[in-house]
Amino acid sequence: MSTTPVPERTLPLRKARKSGAAHAPKRILVLGATSGIAEACIRLWAERGDSLYLVGRNADRLAVVAADARTRGATFVDSAVANLDDTGKHAEMLAHAINSLGGMDVALLALGVLGDQGEAERNFVAASQILHTNFNAPVSLLTWLGNYAAQRKAGTLAVLSSVAGERGRKSNYVYGSSKAGLTAFVDGLRNRIDREGVRVMTIKPGPVKTAMTEGMKGSAKFADVDAVAASLVKAIDKGTDVVYVPEIWRVIMCVIRMIPERVFKKLNL
Ligand SMILES: NC(=O)c1ccc[n+]([C@@H]2O[C@H](COP(=O)([O-])OP(=O)(O)OC[C@H]3O[C@@H](n4cnc5c(N)ncnc54)[C@H](OP(=O)(O)O)[C@@H]3O)[C@@H](O)[C@H]2O)c1
């Protein structure tokens, strides 16, 4: 897959509305822009005047997110409707998006499906669909974006994986294994291109209140999406390698990983 050269555009410095500090606007590509977590990040980026290119598969919801970003003060907003399962169209879509943005400082990959674990246990086609959207499609996007950013020796690739990828559990091991694969891929990509000046971020949220978790047992206690987005926007500015959000999940997963398998296999998790 070749990366098409795109012209670079610089954006004027503008005052961040909330902090009053000067903020150099970033050119941000969001893949899966109608995701609850992505939408909350987009609101913050728009408010500080960043430029946004939004990709999502639901045209109506995407139009609402784009209009909201314009209203909040984004310097530039463009969007494209795309089903990101269609990996054959990724190269053309990404080149077009980056051309429209005039370059790319940040790409956020937020697409993902939880899927139906029970159905995936009975039917490999259902399992394969989860693996395709959560692993194959991001791998295709990151292969192109990684090469693009490495050629320019700049950029941040922020990828939403999950704490679910850290240990397989009976309640969601198909989703969990797709995220385990994605985490390993992103970690390896960072090991390859961090030295080229590209920040590659593995983001591992614990449960967050979004459409994905709506109606789940205990969902009222899940993390607030705006608080999660505020942490992510900060971490993306810094280019932190591995982000647990909320941070307490770093400790929780450390404990969960240490439970001996002879005990773990008997738990109902
Ligand atoms: N919420 C959590 O508790 C949690 C925890 C850990 C990790 N994560 C991860 O964080 C990311 C964002 O999740 P979220 O919580 O914001 O859930 P969400 O609101 O359900 O967002 C998922 C997004 O992925 C999009 N998507 C799925 N398949 C796609 C495809 N083939 N092409 C284009 N877009 C596609 C969905 O589009 P449609 O709206 O069109 O369906 C939706 O916008 C996901 O990768 C998820 O696995 C979430």
The ligand as an SDF file (V2000), in Angstrom:
LIG
                    3D

 48 52  0  0  0  0  0  0  0  0999 V2000
  -17.3100    2.1730   26.0350 N   0  0  0  0  0  0  0  0  0  0  0  0
  -16.4580    1.3730   26.6410 C   0  0  0  0  0  0  0  0  0  0  0  0
  -16.7050    0.9240   27.7760 O   0  0  0  0  0  0  0  0  0  0  0  0
  -15.1430    1.0010   25.9930 C   0  0  0  0  0  0  0  0  0  0  0  0
  -14.1840    0.3630   26.8020 C   0  0  0  0  0  0  0  0  0  0  0  0
  -12.9720   -0.0040   26.2250 C   0  0  0  0  0  0  0  0  0  0  0  0
  -12.7290    0.2670   24.8980 C   0  0  0  0  0  0  0  0  0  0  0  0
  -13.6800    0.8860   24.1300 N   0  0  0  0  0  0  0  0  0  0  0  0
  -13.3640    1.0960   22.7260 C   0  0  0  0  0  0  0  0  0  0  0  0
  -13.4330    2.4780   22.4330 O   0  0  0  0  0  0  0  0  0  0  0  0
  -13.8330    2.6600   21.0670 C   0  0  0  0  0  0  0  0  0  0  0  0
  -15.0150    3.6090   21.0180 C   0  0  0  0  0  0  0  0  0  0  0  0
  -16.0960    2.9820   21.6800 O   0  0  0  0  0  0  0  0  0  0  0  0
  -17.3440    3.7860   22.2910 P   0  0  0  0  0  0  0  0  0  0  0  0
  -17.4370    3.4430   23.6940 O   0  0  0  0  0  0  0  0  0  0  0  0
  -17.2440    5.2060   21.9000 O   0  0  0  0  0  0  0  0  0  0  0  0
  -18.5320    3.0270   21.5860 O   0  0  0  0  0  0  0  0  0  0  0  0
  -19.5740    3.4860   20.4580 P   0  0  0  0  0  0  0  0  0  0  0  0
  -20.1910    4.7640   20.8240 O   0  0  0  0  0  0  0  0  0  0  0  0
  -20.4340    2.2880   20.2390 O   0  0  0  0  0  0  0  0  0  0  0  0
  -18.6210    3.7240   19.1980 O   0  0  0  0  0  0  0  0  0  0  0  0
  -18.1550    2.7490   18.3290 C   0  0  0  0  0  0  0  0  0  0  0  0
  -18.0540    3.4020   16.9850 C   0  0  0  0  0  0  0  0  0  0  0  0
  -17.4580    2.5290   16.0300 O   0  0  0  0  0  0  0  0  0  0  0  0
  -18.1680    2.7370   14.8180 C   0  0  0  0  0  0  0  0  0  0  0  0
  -18.0060    1.6210   13.9090 N   0  0  0  0  0  0  0  0  0  0  0  0
  -18.1960    0.3200   14.1810 C   0  0  0  0  0  0  0  0  0  0  0  0
  -17.9720   -0.3970   13.0640 N   0  0  0  0  0  0  0  0  0  0  0  0
  -17.6530    0.4900   12.0920 C   0  0  0  0  0  0  0  0  0  0  0  0
  -17.3550    0.3750   10.7170 C   0  0  0  0  0  0  0  0  0  0  0  0
  -17.3230   -0.8160   10.1100 N   0  0  0  0  0  0  0  0  0  0  0  0
  -17.0850    1.4920   10.0040 N   0  0  0  0  0  0  0  0  0  0  0  0
  -17.1340    2.7040   10.5920 C   0  0  0  0  0  0  0  0  0  0  0  0
  -17.4190    2.8910   11.8880 N   0  0  0  0  0  0  0  0  0  0  0  0
  -17.6760    1.7890   12.6260 C   0  0  0  0  0  0  0  0  0  0  0  0
  -19.6140    2.8720   15.2590 C   0  0  0  0  0  0  0  0  0  0  0  0
  -20.3710    3.4110   14.2160 O   0  0  0  0  0  0  0  0  0  0  0  0
  -21.9890    3.3250   14.2330 P   0  0  0  0  0  0  0  0  0  0  0  0
  -22.4170    4.4280   15.1710 O   0  0  0  0  0  0  0  0  0  0  0  0
  -22.3590    3.5720   12.8270 O   0  0  0  0  0  0  0  0  0  0  0  0
  -22.3380    1.9660   14.7280 O   0  0  0  0  0  0  0  0  0  0  0  0
  -19.4360    3.8200   16.4330 C   0  0  0  0  0  0  0  0  0  0  0  0
  -19.3490    5.1410   16.0060 O   0  0  0  0  0  0  0  0  0  0  0  0
  -14.1220    1.2690   20.5200 C   0  0  0  0  0  0  0  0  0  0  0  0
  -12.9930    0.7850   19.8200 O   0  0  0  0  0  0  0  0  0  0  0  0
  -14.3380    0.4390   21.7730 C   0  0  0  0  0  0  0  0  0  0  0  0
  -14.0450   -0.9200   21.5480 O   0  0  0  0  0  0  0  0  0  0  0  0
  -14.8730    1.2620   24.6550 C   0  0  0  0  0  0  0  0  0  0  0  0
  1  2  1  0
  2  3  2  0
  2  4  1  0
  4  5  1  0
  4 48  2  0
  5  6  2  0
  6  7  1  0
  7  8  2  0
  8  9  1  0
  8 48  1  0
  9 10  1  0
  9 46  1  0
 10 11  1  0
 11 12  1  0
 11 44  1  0
 12 13  1  0
 13 14  1  0
 14 15  2  0
 14 16  1  0
 14 17  1  0
 17 18  1  0
 18 19  2  0
 18 20  1  0
 18 21  1  0
 21 22  1  0
 22 23  1  0
 23 24  1  0
 23 42  1  0
 24 25  1  0
 25 26  1  0
 25 36  1  0
 26 27  1  0
 26 35  1  0
 27 28  2  0
 28 29  1  0
 29 30  1  0
 29 35  2  0
 30 31  1  0
 30 32  2  0
 32 33  1  0
 33 34  2  0
 34 35  1  0
 36 37  1  0
 36 42  1  0
 37 38  1  0
 38 39  2  0
 38 40  1  0
 38 41  1  0
 42 43  1  0
 44 45  1  0
 44 46  1  0
 46 47  1  0
M  CHG  2   8   1  16  -1
M  END
$$$$
